[in-house]
Amino acid sequence: MERPEKFGRFRVTSELGRGAMGVVYCADDPSLGRTVAIKTIALTGTPQERDIHEARFMQEARAAGGVSHPAIITIYDVGREGDVAFIAMELLEGNELRDLIRWGTITPSQAVSLAAAVADGLAYAHERGIVHRDIKPGNIMVLKDGRVKVMDFGIARLGENAVKTQTGTLLGSPQYMSPEQIASGQVDSRSDIFSLGVVLYEMLTGAKPFAGEDVTQLLFSIANMAAKPPRHLQPSLPPVMDYIIARALKKNPEERYQSAAELASDLRSCAAEVAEAEAAARARPRDGESTTPNNAPPAPHDVADKPSRPLALSADQVALRPSPRFDSVEGIARLAVFPADASETKSRAGWTVPVAKPKRRRSREIAPLIAAWSVAVLASIAIVLF
């Protein structure tokens, strides 16, 4: 297909990429003397289908063009050239988050920082009645200076949505959908929070929290199954990350973070703890390596690598260690009692209550004494009788 020369006032200079819906071009804006990206969509199909595609595409411009935030891509113009609709937007230089995840170059500290920045942008959009509905690594660009840009509000839902979703049609990427989005229920800003929780999980572990052999199993898993805590895949993460992601991935929106700003605040509050755990993990020797001299005694293991002996408690005190399970409520329900001896302090649920260790019966040691005493008694009786 021959490359077009222009879209509106924008003069095309090169092609940047192709997607399922259209082509993205690099173009010059002669009016303002800047370089822009032109996103296009071919309006094909029946007249009804063309109207739907154009309306949805224009909705992207309305959604993203109505906000101005450092973490959201800037929209300059929108229009139509023949059978092609187009949006002129900010030209970004960097990498999509999905590529960084695939390359394995994101550290836990960077993951927390990126997620907090995305949450800031979403909070700004949510305050203005805009829900993205398709938060995923492919729609997040990480610029060369480390800043993030949320892109593609193509299926965003405005307060006055002009495009009605067709019955049975899911708008979004299945692996990052929220349970209510799958169920085609009412979707609000908390759906974006769930999707961002999935993205953060993937940045921290390199794996997605929900999986399935096909789309049906995947959607069932998202709606019904609990994900493994991220620390099960990355033990060096601090426990606080389990709890933050657990709350972001709650099935019930009412139990989830109620605002993206709240999630961003929690992420920034734990940033120092994440960085400390990250530094400690780097300082630990890898398998087969040793950081101690040959004649030096081995260094003690990290506290997190072995159970520590519980502190002495009074009769009315109970000590509970943080549960490795995803949800502390589930851990509490499986509370078990174990001896105070550290070597026997192991709980599958992750909870431990120190109690007095029961005394073992010494039947084997006492048995010979009882037998000797019995023989003596019988001998005394025999002497008396005879």
LUMRO-685438 format. One record per residue: x, y, z of N, C-alpha, C in turn. Coordinates in pm, whole numbers, plus 50000, padded with zeros to 5 digits. Layout:
BEGIN
XYZXYZXYZ...
! end
This chain:
BEGIN
500854988150000500005000050000500895012450000500585021849915501395033949903501185042950024502285048550074502235057150190501555070350154500575074750234499905087450205500845099250226500565110250159501415122050169501065130750288499775131150323499395139850434498075135450495497825140350616496555138950685496205152850739495195158750679494895172450716496075181450682496535189150780497685197950758499015191050784498995178450828500205171350869500815163850749502085165950725502795159750614503555147450662503205136050606503785123250648505245122350602506135118150694507565116450661508015101950665507385093850749507785079650758506705071750829506865058450823505935049550892506595044651020505865045351132506395041251262506025026951298504865022551257504455008951292503045005851245502714993051252501384988451210500754980051319499444981551334498704973751431497504967351368496684960851453495514953751402494484963351344494444975651397493424985151355493894995251251495214997751245495685007751151497185009751156497645020851097499065023851084499375036651161500595037451214501055049451282502185055551200502065068551171503065075351089503745086451169504915089951122505615101751172505325113051073504985124851124504615135751034505065149151090505165158951003505525172651040504275181151051504265190051149503185199751164503735213351120503465217550997504045229950946503545242351020502355241551078501795253151146502575256651272502975246451348503675248751474505125244251471505565238751357506955234751343507375223651437506565213351451506915202151539506625188951469507235178651522507035165151470505985158151555505065151151491503965144551561503855130051513503075122351588502715108751547501265109051499501005102551388499645101951332499145087551345498115085751424497505072451437496285071851347496205061351266495115060451169494305047651187493115047851133492285035851129491495036150999491575025150925490845024150798489375021350826488505029350771487065027750792486515018550684486495005650716486044995550619484814988350673484284979350591483134971450631481834977850587480754973550651479444978950618479344993250670478405000850619478235014650670478075015150822477355005450879477155005351024478475002651096479264993251043480554990151104481505002051093481475008950982482345020650964481985031551062480685033451084480255043551180480715040151322480625027251356481055022951489482545025051507483345021051408484795022451418485215037051425484575045351345484925059551347484545065951480483365062451531482925068051658483855064051772484265051351771485165046551876486525053151864486975055051743488265061351721488225076051764487155082951729487025096851770486885097951921486315087851981486175087852127487545088052194488535081452130489895081852184490395096152190490135103752086490585117652082489885125852189488585123652206487835131052307488345127752447488635114852471489055110652604490435116052639491415113152554492795117452583492965132352560492255138052462492405152452434491795161152541490925155452624490285163352729491105164452856492255158252862493085158752983494485163452946495135169553042496515173953022497295170353147498055159553138498795154453253500125148753205501195150353283502515145353241502555130453211501635122653270501655108253251500675103653144500055112853073499085109452968499535115852837499505108252729499955113352600499085125152556499705134952492499025147152450498445145552310497185149252293496505148752163496465162752105496875164151978496915177251913495725179951822495295169651749494235172051651493595158751612492445159451550491725147551504491015151151374490845141251286490185144151159489945131651078489575133850953489305122650862489805126450725490475116950661491025118850526490505107350439489445110050363488835099450283488205088950371488625076350351488105065250432489025062050550489855071650590490785069550702490585080550805490325076350930490265085851041491655086651102492025098451157493355099751214493355108651339494365106351422494605114551540496065118751538496335131651553497705136651564498035138051711499115131651753499455131451894500945133551917501285134952042502665136752083503535125052036504695128051979505615117551935506515113952053506485101452093507225096852211508465089052170509545091052244510775083452222511065075352348511005062452333511245053652447510885039452411510475031552511510105017552490508765014652556507985006152491506755001752554507094993152676506274994252777506524986852901506554971852877505784966952782505784952452755507154947652707507884956152634509224952352591510184951852708510074961552799510954961752916510704949653005509444945753017509134933753096509714921453029509574920552898510094908952824511614908152834512284919752835513734919852844514234917552987513334918553085513724916253224514624926953281514444939453238515324950353281514734959053391513524956053437512874964253538513194959153678513724967653763513994964153903512724966453984512614960354103511434962754188511214977654217512284984954243512144999354271511575006654151512045003354032511535009653912510085005853888509734993353916508354988853898507404996953985507794998954111506955006654203506835021054157507945026854113507935040754066507075042453941507215033253845506425033953722504935032453751504595022753836503185020453868502575032553939503345038854027502855050754097502595062153999503475063753900503305074353800502075071753714501875059253674500685055753596499425058353679499475054753808498335057053896498015071953907499045080353909498815094853911498035099353788498455094553670497765098253547496325093353546496115080953593494765075553597493885083353695494465087053809493695094753907493205107853846494065114253768493705126853702492565124553603492665113853524491605110853426490315106953496490415098853601489215094253674488455106053735489195115953784488535127753842487715135353739488025133253612487325139953503486355130653431486025119553497485015110553444485475101453333486785099653317487315091353208487895078453265487435067153216487955053953253488665048253130489885043953146490675039253031490155026052976489945016253062489375003053028490344993652956491564997852930492494988752862493934991352908494124992253040495464994153095496244981153081497364981753012498214970152990499604975252954500644966852961502014971352929502154977252789501374972352693501474977452557500914991452541500154996152640499585009652635500295019152730501475015152777502275023652865503665025152803504045037352775505355040252718506275045652826507495040152833508505044952926509525052952844509595065952870510485074652795511935072852838512825078552760514255076952787514665082752921513935093052967514265099053096513555092353213512865081353186512205073853293510755077453315510255088053254508855091753270507955081853194506695081353234505745072353168504665080453099504085074452997502945080352925501915069352902500705071752949499595062552923499025065952787498885055752702498425057952564497115050452539496575052752422495445045252366494205045252454493545056452454492245057252520491135053452422491455044752327490525041352220489245034752265489285028052380488055021652428487665027452563488185039352593487845045852718486355048952721485795048552842484365051352857484195064952922483585074252851483315087452904482005087052983481795097553061480545098453136479345098253044479465104352926478405104152824478935096552704478915083252714479525074752613478655074152488479225078252374478455078252249478495064752179479415055952221479565042952156479055032252250478015025052211477455014452293478165001352262478574994252369479234981452351478234971152302478594963852200477704953652146477544942252245476394936252250476144925052340477114913552308477764908652412478704897752393480084902152352480304914952335481614919952293482374925252414483634921152428484484925752537485464935952483485484947652543486444957852504487594957652603488794954552556489944953952645490814941952612491884940152690492794928752672492504918652782492094906352748491614896752847492544894652967493854893852946494754890953056494814902053160494354913953126494424925353218493044930553258491994923153222490644927353254490324925153401489404933353451488904931653587487744921753585487424915553701486304906053704484994912353658484724924853698483474931153658483454934453510484614936653451484674939153307484344926353230484814915053282484514902053221483024899053228482444902253343481024899153364480114909053294480704919053224479934929353153479054937253249479514938253374478784946253471479184960853460478754968653557479084982853555480574984653585481264991753499482714993753510482995008253546483825010253650484205023753687485725024453703486205034853766487645037053777488365025753848487665018153933488315007254007488704995653916488094995053798488514984953700489934987853651490235000753627491595004553588492595001153697492185002353824493074999253937493404984453937492424975953911492684961553902493684958653790493454964653673494354962353559495774967053590495904978353658497234983253696497874973853797497074967853884497604957853977498194945853903497544941653796498054930653713499384934653649499444947053598500674952053535501804952653637501524957653756502554958453861503044944553899502134935053913502494921253943503454915753838503134918453712503974913553604505344920253603505394933153636506684940053643507564934253754506954930753867507714925853982508174911353966507374903253898507654888853892508024883753754507694891253649507914886453513506834876953466505814874653550504714865553516503384872553541502344867953474501014873453495500334865853609499514872553688498894865953804497824855853768497234856953650496164847853609496504841753474496174829053458496514822053334495434811653304495474806453182494544796053139494954790553005494534778452977494894772252850494184778752732493064785052759492344792352656491694804552720491014812552639490414824852689489374821952796488594811352777487544807952874488144805053010489194796853015489834793653142490504806053203491064814353117491694826553165490674835553234489544837753169488514846353226487944840453354487804827253360487334820753482488334822853595489614821853563490654823853664490624838053719490474847753632490424861653676489234864053767488094858253732486864860753806486774853053937487474841653947487244832754061488484828354139489634828054076490814822254139491724832954200492304829454316493274838554379494644836554316495354847354296496694846454238497714843454347498834837754308499914835554403500474848954448500834850254576501474862654620502754865054540503064877254505504284879754427505554874954497505554874654631506744870054704506964854954688505954847754644506154833454615507024831754491506994841654403507814841254283509104849154300509054859754381510224868154408510354869954559510984860454628511064860954775511784873254829512594879854748513334891554796512444903854813511214903454762510314914754779509884915954925509664928154974509184929755112507724925455122507274920955240505894916255256504844926555218505164939455231504174949655202503674948855058504514943954965504074943154826502974932754809503014922054889501934912154883500594918654917500614927055020499364932955067498854943754973499754951754915499324962154820498694955854696499364945754640498824939254520497564931454554497514925354672496314918054712495104927154714495294939354763494184948754768493824953754629494804955954544494524960554408493794949954327494024937154359493444926154281492234919754348491614926854442490404921554502489324919454396488624908154404487574905354307486424915354320486084918654443485004928054469485544942354465485034950754374485544964454364485444972254495484464968854579484284975954706485444973254802486144962054784487254958554872488594962954814488564968054693489764972154622490134986554664491294991254620491585005554635490455013354571489965023454641488835031054589489255042454497490535045554493491035055754401492455052454361492825056554240494185054554193495165062954274494705074354324495565082854407495955075754535495035068154592495315060454714496365049754686496255043054572497235033054534498605039454514498645050954447499915057854425500565061654557499755066054653500285069854784500905058054855500235046554852500775034554917502075030054851502125030854720503325026654648504515035554684504285048454694505385057354730505785055754876504835052154961505145050155103506055038155125505935028055038506735015955055507985015954968508235026754894509365027154800510695024854871510885031054987512155029555059512345015155105511275008855150511344994855194511674985555078511094988354962511384980354843512844982054802513344994354805514734996954769515694990054866515364990154994516204983555095516254968555072515094962455044515054947955017515804944754888515704953554790516404951654664517914952054684518394961554765519824962454793520314950254871519494945454965519874933655042519964921354953519044920454855519064909054763520314909354675520714921254633521934922354551523174918954632523154921654762524314919154846524494904454878523404896754868523514882454898524304875454789525204865954826525954858554724525034849354647525334847554520524554838354438524924824054473524144814754421524414800554445525814797054398526594790554485527924786254448528984796754473528574808854514529524819454542529624821554692530754827054735530964829954876531634843454889531154851154985531734864355008532634864655132532864852955195533694852255315535024845755282536134849555352537424843155331537354828355364538344820755312538324806255331538374802455478539154810055560539314806455700538314813355792537494821755736536564829255819535314820955845534714822555962533474815155992532364819855902531444811155868530344815055779529484825855843529024835055758528174845755809526804840255842526134845955941524784841055977523824843355864522834834555852521844835955746520974848055772520414853055666519494864155680518284859755762517734869155836516614865855924515444860155845515264865055722514134860455641514314846355590515564840755599515834827655543515564816355641515384819555770515094808955867514194814455975513374805856040512464810856143513234815456265512794826256324513424831256446512604826756566513274825656682512594820956802511644831756851510394828456880509444838556924509884845257052509514857757069509814864757192508944859357305509434860857429508674856457545507404864857555506274858357576505004865257582504314862457715503544872257757502734870057876501524861657838500754857757939499644848457914498584854257823498444867657822497384873657743497864879657612499104876357570499634881657446499774870657342499544874357218499674865057106500484871856996501494865156942502314870756835501984863856705501764871456599501444866156467502444871456367503094862556292503994866656186503174869756061503654878955974502934881755849502734869155767501544867555715501224855455639501794856155498502384845055447502824844855308501654842855212500474839955268499304838855181498934852455129498184852755019497874865254952496984874055039496084868255114495104875855189495184871955335495454881555422495604878455564494314873155624493174876655568491914871555620491844856555605492324851455490492354837055469493334830555567494454837255593495434831855687494864830655826494134840855872493544840756006492574829156020491824826355914490834815655919491484802055939492774800655904493474787855917494474788356031494194796656133495094798256246495334784856315496574781856346496934769256412497844772156529497874763056628498694764656749499894755356738501084760556768502314752956756503184755356879504114746156910505024747957023505884760357004506384765657115507214777757110508604774757057509014761857054510334758257004510454762556859511474770856827511624776256692511754765356587512384753956625512584743256528511284736756487510234738556569508954732356538507904742856503508324755256486507404766056455507224767056305506354758956248506094759156105504584758256083504084767056003502654767255975502414768855825501614760455768501314761655625500564774655597499764779055693499034791355673499904803455700501064801555762501964812555785501764819655917500854814456001500584820956128501064811956241501594817556348502124809756459501744816156591501274807856684500974812556819501864805056917502844811756983503704805057080502894800557201503024788057243502364782857363503354774257438502994770957559503874762557639503994748957575505204744057565505434731157502505014719957597504134710757555503674700057644504824690557680504804686157807505834676857854505584662857800506634656457756506504642957703506494632757818505704622557800505654611957900506924603557893507454600458010508694592558017508364578258060507434572157986506974558758022508114548558016508994550157916510074540357902511054541158018511314553158071512254554658181511654549958314510344551658333509694548258460509364533358468509184526958353508744512858351509644503758434510984504458422511844495558504511664497858653511474510158695511274513158837509984507058889508934508158807507644502258847507764487158859508484481158765508644466458769509414462058894510484469358927511284465859045510464467359172509684478259176508834480659295507804469659309507244464859198506244454059202506834441159254508094437959208508764425759254509034426459404509434438259452509714439759596508474437759679507344443059631506084441559704505664426959710505794419959598505404405859595506304397559688507634400859690508554393559778508194395859924507804408159959507424410960099506194403060139505224402360048504014394860078504324380060097505234374660013505584360360026506254357460158507134366560204507834364260331506834364160446505874373260441504884374060549504044361360554503644356760435502764344960431503484331960469504734331060431505434318360457506424319660571
! end
